[in-house]
């Protein structure tokens, strides 16, 4: 669209605005008629040959135009959030077209309007979003039931930073691909403190993990606790608070004793102690205290 073509449209400015702003009913602060009158007054009183004055006028008209458009979109209070979001995108698109038109006018004779420019910007933004590992979908964060923290993964810190945003995690797995990988279990369990956890897995850290943090006792409704292949020598007393615990696998840890910690766990039905330092005498005592618990050794 050239400057001459747009100038013809400008003569019927109110007609152009009516075309762009179809369906407008009410306004947030001023009613539609007042908004249109205010825009008309700005157009009539502005010296469009003065670049500074034209820029100021365009800015004011854009603000009033968006208010006018949104007033009609917001008139139906029963519309759901998704519909309102789409309406706002539609308003932003129309405002973008209006802005391009005004920029074309400012460039003078022969200037064209590149309507594809906003689309190219959106595509570029989408690619930037794909490169960003941050999860932005709030519904995903709130409803996803499973979370894997693999400390060997690149950019894993991005997921760790977002851990408090997850709300529905029932199964949490903390692991690595190479024994000896550093992990701060205390910090991770603190970040997960609000999870409705039912299963917790801490796997394959070897010598790096030599104790289980007391924070494990905060997950009172946990049913499965798996701490395979670490360097844990004893379990914290906090484990005794996990009254709903049914399965405990402590295999491949240099644990010497479990009796004092697990005796209060009357719902425990399966205990894994393969490759531990649990003595036969202690195994017999566990059998006596928890007769319904199957011991896998």
C-alpha positions in Angstrom: 0.0 0.0 0.0 1.6 3.4 -1.0 1.4 6.7 0.6 -1.2 8.0 -2.0 -3.4 5.0 -1.5 -3.3 5.4 2.3 -3.9 9.2 2.0 -7.2 8.4 0.3 -8.1 6.1 3.1 -7.1 8.8 5.6 -9.7 11.1 4.2 -12.3 8.7 5.5 -10.4 8.1 8.8 -13.5 7.4 10.8 -14.6 4.8 8.2 -11.2 3.1 8.5 -11.4 3.0 12.2 -14.9 1.6 12.1 -13.6 -1.2 9.9 -10.8 -2.0 12.2 -12.8 -1.8 15.4 -16.0 -3.8 14.5 -18.0 -5.2 17.3 -17.0 -2.6 20.0 -19.7 -2.1 22.7 -18.3 -0.6 25.9 -15.1 0.9 27.3 -13.2 0.6 30.5 -13.0 4.3 31.4 -14.8 6.1 28.6 -17.7 4.9 26.5 -17.2 4.2 22.8 -18.6 7.5 21.6 -16.3 9.5 23.9 -13.3 7.5 22.8 -14.1 8.1 19.1 -14.7 11.8 19.7 -11.3 12.0 21.5 -9.5 10.3 18.6 -11.3 12.5 16.1 -10.2 15.6 18.0 -6.6 14.4 18.0 -6.7 13.8 14.2 -8.3 17.2 13.5 -6.0 19.2 15.8 -2.7 17.6 14.9 -0.2 19.1 12.5 0.6 16.0 10.5 3.4 17.8 8.7 5.3 18.0 12.0 7.0 14.6 12.6 7.2 15.1 16.4 3.5 16.0 16.6 2.5 13.2 14.3 4.4 10.7 16.4 2.7 11.9 19.6 -0.7 11.8 18.0 -0.2 8.3 16.7 0.8 7.1 20.1 -2.3 8.6 21.7 -4.6 7.2 19.0 -3.1 3.7 19.3 -3.7 3.7 23.1 -7.3 4.9 22.6 -7.9 2.5 19.8 -6.8 -0.5 21.8 -9.0 0.6 24.7 -11.9 1.0 22.3 -11.3 -2.5 20.9 -10.9 -4.2 24.2 -14.0 -2.5 25.7 -16.1 -4.5 23.3 -14.2 -7.7 23.9 -14.6 -7.5 27.6 -18.3 -6.9 27.6 -19.1 -10.6 27.8 -18.1 -11.7 31.3 -19.0 -15.3 30.7 -16.3 -15.9 28.1 -13.6 -18.3 29.3 -10.0 -17.4 29.7 -8.8 -19.0 26.4 -11.3 -17.0 24.4 -10.3 -13.8 26.1 -6.6 -14.6 25.3 -7.4 -15.1 21.6 -9.3 -11.9 21.6 -6.4 -10.0 23.0 -4.1 -11.5 20.4 -6.6 -10.4 17.7 -6.6 -6.8 19.1 -2.8 -6.8 19.2 -2.7 -7.9 15.6 -5.0 -5.1 14.5 -3.0 -2.6 16.4 0.1 -3.9 14.7 -1.5 -3.3 11.3 -2.5 0.2 12.3 1.0 1.0 13.5 2.4 -0.2 10.2 0.0 2.0 8.3 1.1 5.1 10.3 4.8 4.2 9.8 4.1 4.0 6.1 2.5 7.5 6.2 5.6 8.9 8.0 7.9 7.5 5.2 6.1 9.5 2.5 5.3 8.8 -1.1 5.9 5.3 -2.4 6.2 3.7 1.0 4.7 0.2 1.3 3.2 -1.7 4.2 4.9 -5.1 4.9 2.0 -7.1 6.5 4.3 -10.1 6.8 6.6 -8.4 9.3 4.6 -9.3 12.4 4.4 -12.9 11.3 8.2 -13.1 10.8 8.7 -11.7 14.3 6.3 -14.3 15.8 8.2 -17.1 14.0 11.5 -15.8 15.2 10.1 -15.7 18.8 8.8 -19.2 18.5 12.3 -20.4 17.6 13.8 -18.6 20.6 11.1 -20.2 22.8 12.1 -23.6 21.5 15.7 -22.9 22.4 14.7 -21.9 26.0 14.3 -25.0 28.2 12.1 -23.2 30.7 8.6 -24.7 31.0 6.1 -21.9 30.7 2.8 -23.9 30.6 1.3 -23.5 34.0 -1.2 -26.3 33.5 1.7 -28.7 32.7 3.6 -27.6 35.8 0.5 -28.0 38.0 -0.8 -31.4 36.7 2.2 -33.5 35.6 2.5 -36.4 38.1 6.1 -37.5 37.3 9.4 -35.7 37.6 12.9 -37.0 36.6 15.9 -35.1 37.9 18.9 -36.5 36.0 21.9 -34.7 37.3 23.9 -35.7 34.2 21.5 -33.8 31.9 22.6 -30.5 30.3 20.6 -27.5 31.6 19.2 -29.6 34.5 19.5 -26.6 36.7 16.6 -25.0 34.7 14.3 -27.8 35.8 15.6 -27.7 39.4 14.9 -24.0 39.6 11.3 -24.6 38.5 10.7 -27.5 40.9 8.5 -25.5 43.4 6.2 -24.6 40.5 5.2 -28.2 40.0 2.2 -29.0 42.1 1.0 -32.6 41.3 4.2 -34.6 41.4 3.6 -38.1 42.9 6.7 -39.8 41.7 10.1 -38.1 42.0 13.3 -39.8 40.6 16.7 -38.3 41.4 19.5 -40.0 39.5 22.6 -39.7 37.3 24.3 -41.6 34.5 27.7 -41.7 36.1 28.5 -42.7 39.7 30.1 -39.9 41.7 28.0 -37.1 40.1 27.4 -34.3 42.6 23.9 -33.7 44.0 22.5 -31.6 46.8 19.7 -33.9 48.0 18.8 -31.5 50.9 18.1 -28.7 48.5 16.2 -30.9 46.0 13.9 -32.3 48.7 13.3 -28.9 50.1 12.2 -27.7 46.7 9.9 -30.7 46.5 8.4 -30.1 50.0 4.9 -29.3 48.7 4.6 -32.4 46.4 2.0 -35.0 47.2 4.7 -37.6 46.8 3.9 -41.3 46.8 7.2 -42.6 45.4 10.8 -41.3 45.9 13.8 -42.8 44.0 17.4 -41.8 44.7 19.6 -43.9 42.4 23.1 -44.6 41.3 25.1 -41.8 42.9 27.7 -44.1 44.5 30.1 -42.4 46.8 28.5 -39.0 46.3 25.5 -39.8 48.4 26.5 -41.0 51.8 23.4 -40.0 53.8 19.7 -39.5 53.3 18.6 -36.0 54.4 16.1 -35.6 57.2 13.8 -33.8 54.7 12.7 -37.2 53.5 10.5 -37.3 56.6 8.4 -34.5 55.3 6.6 -36.7 52.7 4.3 -38.4 55.2 2.2 -40.2 52.6 5.0 -41.8 50.7 4.5 -45.5 49.9 7.7 -46.4 48.1 11.3 -45.3 48.9 14.1 -46.6 46.8 17.8 -45.6 47.5 19.6 -48.1 45.3 23.4 -48.0 44.6 24.6 -45.2 46.8 27.0 -45.0 49.8 24.4 -44.6 52.6 25.5 -46.2 55.9 22.4 -45.6 57.9 18.9 -44.1 57.5 17.8 -41.0 59.4 15.3 -41.3 62.2 13.0 -39.2 60.0 12.2 -42.3 58.0 10.3 -43.6 61.0 7.6 -41.0 60.4 6.7 -42.5 57.0 3.8 -44.6 58.4 2.3 -45.3 55.0 5.5 -46.7 53.6 5.0 -50.1 52.0 8.2 -50.7 50.0 11.8 -49.9 51.0 14.7 -50.8 48.7 18.0 -50.0 50.3 20.1 -52.4 48.1 23.7 -51.7 47.3 24.4 -49.5 50.2 26.9 -50.2 53.1 24.0 -50.0 55.7 24.8 -51.8 59.0 21.4 -51.5 60.8 17.8 -50.7 60.0 15.8 -52.1 63.0 15.5 -48.9 65.0 14.3 -47.0 62.0 11.9 -49.4 60.3 10.3 -51.1 63.3 7.6 -48.4 63.6 6.7 -48.9 59.9 3.9 -51.3 60.5 2.6 -51.1 56.8 6.0 -52.1 55.4 5.4 -55.2 53.2 8.7 -55.4 51.2 12.3 -54.7 52.2 15.2 -54.9 49.8 18.7 -55.3 51.4 20.8 -57.0 48.7 24.5 -56.1 49.0 24.2 -54.4 52.3 25.9 -55.1 55.7 22.8 -56.1 57.5 23.6 -59.1 59.7 21.6 -62.3 59.8 20.7 -61.6 63.5 19.2 -58.3 62.5 17.2 -59.9 59.7 15.7 -62.2 62.2 14.8 -59.3 64.5 13.1 -57.6 61.5 11.1 -60.7 60.8 10.0 -60.8 64.4 9.0 -57.1 64.6 7.5 -56.9 61.1 6.1 -60.4 60.4 4.2 -59.3 57.3 7.3 -57.8 55.7 9.0 -59.8 52.9 12.8 -59.3 53.1 14.7 -59.6 49.8 18.3 -60.4 50.5 
